């Protein structure tokens, strides 16, 4: 083969290789553009129809795969935000409805007693006491509502200090001593002999414990038992508030700290709850850098555990 033929053959090979490379580049760009166009069209459809679909792409291109994965991640976050907003909106509507009910009932009673006093032109101590009791109930409900509103709005600044948690536990039980005695509760308090300190706010801790003990009296009364136990580890202090009443089923346990959650028969009980107490306690504990958890075996034992940061 002559030198000229060899050179011609090599030129043909180079030209053929260049054609292959150009074709591959064209195919790659065309495929990339098609994939991007498909992603764009599907994303627009999902957003326009408020669909819960995801971007599906069939390609070997790793960058396109990663792009689709990140878009799907954003779509999942968007759905979560929408779901949280809907739950919050429904909870707010339910809160307003229940609060309206809980305020209307005692106010009706108050107005009824006032009407009796006006018509009979006589006031008994019993009437005055009942009227005052109902009015105080309305004030307490309003205070709880605004406390929760301030907490959730981030409007409540808690000044942290060194708190004697043992003394706080004793005071919380003593606050209910008369009611516990009348209801014939067995009260068991187990605290360390030495002083235990936590990082906290005195008012917030008292409110947390008040709400938990109050919850025992409302929903655990059939067990006739209140237990308050304090234990520690190197970093935390744990206060267990225990009752042996009706307890909480597993299906309801995850909602117990939600706003306005109440047991089904709570509105027929002598001591009614408005479903804000545990929500307030949980939020306050979180603001103190702690938490509240629940462990319940219905009709056997229910334990609310407050976890707080330990201080020396």
C-alpha positions as CSV (number, residue, x, y, z in Angstrom):
1,X,0.0,0.0,0.0
2,X,1.4,3.3,-1.0
3,X,2.1,6.1,1.5
4,X,-0.6,8.2,-0.1
5,X,-3.2,5.4,0.4
6,X,-2.1,5.0,4.0
7,X,-2.5,8.7,4.7
8,X,-5.9,8.7,3.0
9,X,-7.0,5.7,5.1
10,X,-5.9,7.4,8.3
11,X,-7.7,10.6,7.4
12,X,-10.9,8.5,6.8
13,X,-10.5,6.9,10.2
14,X,-10.0,10.2,12.0
15,X,-13.0,11.7,10.2
16,X,-15.1,8.7,11.2
17,X,-14.0,9.0,14.8
18,X,-14.8,12.7,14.8
19,X,-18.3,12.0,13.4
20,X,-18.9,9.5,16.2
21,X,-17.7,12.0,18.8
22,X,-19.9,14.7,17.4
23,X,-22.9,12.4,17.2
24,X,-22.4,11.3,20.8
25,X,-22.1,15.0,21.9
26,X,-25.3,15.8,20.0
27,X,-27.1,12.8,21.4
28,X,-26.0,13.7,24.9
29,X,-27.1,17.3,24.6
30,X,-30.4,16.3,23.0
31,X,-31.0,13.7,25.7
32,X,-30.1,16.2,28.5
33,X,-32.4,18.8,27.0
34,X,-35.2,16.3,26.7
35,X,-34.7,15.1,30.3
36,X,-34.6,18.7,31.6
37,X,-37.7,19.5,29.6
38,X,-39.5,16.5,31.0
39,X,-38.5,17.5,34.6
40,X,-39.6,21.0,34.0
41,X,-43.0,19.9,32.6
42,X,-43.6,17.4,35.4
43,X,-42.6,19.9,38.1
44,X,-44.9,22.5,36.7
45,X,-47.8,20.0,36.6
46,X,-47.2,18.9,40.2
47,X,-47.2,22.5,41.5
48,X,-50.2,23.6,39.4
49,X,-52.3,20.7,40.5
50,X,-51.0,20.6,44.1
51,X,-50.3,16.9,43.5
52,X,-48.3,14.6,45.8
53,X,-46.5,13.0,42.9
54,X,-42.7,12.8,42.5
55,X,-40.3,13.4,39.7
56,X,-39.5,10.1,37.9
57,X,-36.6,10.1,35.5
58,X,-35.0,7.3,33.6
59,X,-31.4,8.1,32.8
60,X,-27.9,7.0,33.4
61,X,-26.7,10.6,33.9
62,X,-25.8,10.9,37.6
63,X,-26.2,14.7,37.7
64,X,-29.7,14.4,36.4
65,X,-30.5,11.7,38.9
66,X,-29.2,13.9,41.7
67,X,-31.2,16.9,40.4
68,X,-34.4,14.9,40.5
69,X,-33.6,13.5,44.0
70,X,-33.2,17.1,45.4
71,X,-36.3,18.3,43.6
72,X,-38.3,15.4,45.2
73,X,-36.8,16.3,48.6
74,X,-38.1,19.8,48.2
75,X,-41.5,18.5,47.2
76,X,-41.6,16.3,50.3
77,X,-40.7,19.2,52.5
78,X,-43.4,21.3,50.9
79,X,-46.0,18.6,51.5
80,X,-44.9,18.3,55.1
81,X,-45.2,22.1,55.6
82,X,-48.7,22.1,54.1
83,X,-49.8,19.1,56.3
84,X,-48.4,20.8,59.4
85,X,-50.3,24.0,58.5
86,X,-53.6,22.2,58.0
87,X,-53.2,20.4,61.4
88,X,-52.4,23.7,63.0
89,X,-55.4,25.4,61.4
90,X,-57.7,22.6,62.5
91,X,-56.3,22.6,66.0
92,X,-56.8,26.4,66.2
93,X,-60.4,26.1,65.1
94,X,-61.0,23.3,67.6
95,X,-59.4,25.3,70.3
96,X,-61.6,28.3,69.7
97,X,-64.7,26.0,69.6
98,X,-63.8,24.3,72.8
99,X,-62.8,27.4,74.6
100,X,-66.1,29.0,73.6
101,X,-67.9,26.0,75.0
102,X,-65.8,26.0,78.2
103,X,-66.4,29.7,78.8
104,X,-70.1,29.7,77.9
105,X,-71.0,27.0,80.4
106,X,-69.7,28.6,83.6
107,X,-70.8,32.1,82.5
108,X,-74.3,30.7,82.0
109,X,-74.2,29.4,85.6
110,X,-72.9,32.8,86.9
111,X,-75.6,34.7,85.1
112,X,-78.2,32.2,86.4
113,X,-77.1,32.8,90.0
114,X,-77.1,36.5,89.5
115,X,-80.7,36.3,88.1
116,X,-81.8,34.3,91.2
117,X,-80.2,36.9,93.5
118,X,-81.9,39.8,91.6
119,X,-85.3,38.2,91.7
120,X,-85.2,36.9,95.3
121,X,-83.4,40.1,96.4
122,X,-81.3,37.8,98.7
123,X,-77.8,36.5,98.5
124,X,-76.6,33.4,100.3
125,X,-73.0,32.5,101.0
126,X,-73.4,29.3,99.0
127,X,-74.6,31.3,95.9
128,X,-71.7,33.7,96.3
129,X,-69.2,30.8,96.6
130,X,-70.5,29.0,93.6
131,X,-70.6,32.2,91.5
132,X,-67.0,33.0,92.5
133,X,-65.9,29.4,91.7
134,X,-67.3,29.6,88.2
135,X,-65.9,33.0,87.6
136,X,-62.4,31.8,88.7
137,X,-62.7,28.9,86.3
138,X,-63.3,31.3,83.4
139,X,-60.3,33.4,84.5
140,X,-58.1,30.3,84.7
141,X,-59.1,29.2,81.2
142,X,-58.3,32.6,79.8
143,X,-55.0,32.6,81.6
144,X,-54.1,29.2,80.2
145,X,-55.1,30.2,76.7
146,X,-52.9,33.3,76.7
147,X,-50.0,31.5,78.4
148,X,-50.0,28.9,75.6
149,X,-50.4,31.6,72.9
150,X,-47.3,33.5,74.4
151,X,-45.3,30.3,74.5
152,X,-46.0,29.2,71.0
153,X,-45.4,32.7,69.7
154,X,-42.0,32.7,71.4
155,X,-43.1,35.7,73.5
156,X,-42.3,34.2,76.9
157,X,-38.7,34.7,78.0
158,X,-37.8,32.4,80.9
159,X,-35.0,33.6,83.1
160,X,-33.0,30.4,84.0
161,X,-31.5,29.9,87.5
162,X,-30.5,27.2,89.9
163,X,-33.7,25.6,91.3
164,X,-34.2,23.1,94.2
165,X,-36.3,20.6,92.4
166,X,-37.0,18.5,95.6
167,X,-38.6,21.5,97.2
168,X,-40.6,22.2,94.1
169,X,-42.0,18.7,94.1
170,X,-43.0,19.0,97.8
171,X,-44.8,22.3,97.2
172,X,-46.6,20.9,94.2
173,X,-48.1,18.0,96.2
174,X,-48.9,20.3,99.1
175,X,-50.9,22.6,96.8
176,X,-53.3,19.7,96.3
177,X,-53.2,18.3,99.8
178,X,-56.8,19.1,100.7
179,X,-58.2,17.8,97.4
180,X,-56.1,14.7,97.6
181,X,-57.2,14.0,101.1
182,X,-60.9,14.5,100.4
183,X,-60.6,12.1,97.4
184,X,-58.9,9.6,99.6
185,X,-55.8,9.4,97.4
186,X,-52.8,7.3,98.5
187,X,-49.8,9.7,98.0
188,X,-46.3,8.4,97.7
189,X,-43.3,10.8,97.4
190,X,-39.8,9.5,97.1
191,X,-37.1,12.2,97.0
192,X,-33.4,12.1,97.7
193,X,-32.3,13.2,101.2
194,X,-29.8,15.6,99.7
195,X,-30.8,18.7,97.8
196,X,-30.9,18.3,94.0
197,X,-30.6,21.3,91.7
198,X,-31.8,21.8,88.1
199,X,-31.4,24.5,85.5
200,X,-34.9,26.0,85.4
201,X,-37.3,28.8,86.1
202,X,-39.2,28.6,89.4
203,X,-42.6,29.7,88.0
204,X,-42.3,27.4,84.9
205,X,-41.3,24.3,87.0
206,X,-44.2,25.0,89.4
207,X,-46.6,25.3,86.5
208,X,-45.3,22.0,84.9
209,X,-45.7,20.1,88.1
210,X,-49.1,21.7,88.9
211,X,-50.5,20.7,85.5
212,X,-49.2,17.1,85.9
213,X,-50.6,16.6,89.4
214,X,-53.8,18.3,88.3
215,X,-53.9,15.8,85.3
216,X,-53.6,12.9,87.8
217,X,-56.6,14.1,89.8
218,X,-58.7,14.7,86.6
219,X,-58.0,11.5,84.7
220,X,-56.4,9.1,87.2
221,X,-58.9,9.5,90.0
222,X,-60.2,6.0,89.8
223,X,-56.8,4.6,90.8
224,X,-56.8,6.8,94.0
225,X,-53.0,7.0,93.8
226,X,-50.4,9.7,93.2
227,X,-46.7,9.0,93.1
228,X,-43.9,11.5,92.7
229,X,-40.5,10.1,92.3
230,X,-37.2,11.9,91.7
231,X,-34.1,10.2,90.1
232,X,-30.9,11.5,88.6
233,X,-28.0,10.7,86.4
234,X,-24.8,12.7,85.7
235,X,-26.5,15.2,83.3
236,X,-30.2,15.1,84.1
237,X,-32.9,15.0,86.7
238,X,-36.1,13.0,86.2
239,X,-39.4,13.6,88.0
240,X,-41.9,10.8,87.5
241,X,-45.5,11.7,88.2
242,X,-47.5,8.4,88.4
243,X,-51.1,7.4,88.7
244,X,-53.0,4.1,88.5
245,X,-56.1,5.3,86.9
246,X,-57.7,4.7,83.4
247,X,-54.5,5.4,81.6
248,X,-54.0,6.3,78.0
249,X,-54.3,3.8,75.1
250,X,-51.3,3.6,72.7
251,X,-53.5,4.9,69.8
252,X,-53.9,8.2,71.8
253,X,-50.5,8.4,73.5
254,X,-48.8,10.3,70.6
255,X,-51.5,13.0,70.7
256,X,-51.6,13.5,74.5
257,X,-49.5,16.7,74.3
258,X,-51.4,18.2,71.4
259,X,-53.5,21.3,72.0
260,X,-57.0,20.5,73.4
261,X,-56.5,16.8,73.6
262,X,-58.8,15.4,76.3
263,X,-59.9,11.8,77.1
264,X,-63.3,11.0,75.5
265,X,-65.2,11.1,78.8
266,X,-63.5,14.1,80.3
267,X,-66.4,16.5,79.8
268,X,-68.6,14.3,81.9
269,X,-66.2,14.2,84.8
270,X,-66.6,16.2,88.0
271,X,-63.3,18.0,87.3
272,X,-63.3,18.9,83.7
273,X,-60.1,19.6,81.6
274,X,-59.7,21.9,78.7
275,X,-56.9,20.1,77.0
276,X,-54.3,22.9,77.5
277,X,-52.5,21.8,80.6
278,X,-50.2,19.1,79.2
279,X,-49.5,21.2,76.1
280,X,-48.3,24.1,78.3
281,X,-46.3,21.7,80.5
282,X,-44.6,20.2,77.5
283,X,-43.8,23.5,75.9
284,X,-42.4,24.9,79.2
285,X,-40.2,21.9,79.7
286,X,-38.8,22.2,76.1
287,X,-38.0,25.9,76.8
288,X,-36.1,24.9,79.9
289,X,-33.9,22.6,77.8
290,X,-35.8,19.5,79.0
291,X,-38.8,17.4,77.9
292,X,-41.8,15.4,79.1
293,X,-42.5,11.8,78.1
294,X,-45.4,9.4,78.7
295,X,-45.5,5.7,79.4
296,X,-48.9,4.2,80.1
297,X,-50.5,0.8,80.7
298,X,-54.2,1.5,80.9
299,X,-55.8,0.7,84.4
300,X,-52.4,-0.3,85.7
301,X,-49.8,2.6,85.7
302,X,-49.4,5.9,83.9
303,X,-46.1,7.8,84.2
304,X,-45.4,11.3,83.0
305,X,-41.6,11.9,83.2
306,X,-40.2,15.4,83.4
307,X,-36.5,15.6,82.3
308,X,-34.5,18.7,83.3
309,X,-30.8,19.6,83.1
310,X,-29.0,18.9,86.4
311,X,-26.8,21.5,88.1
312,X,-24.3,21.0,90.9
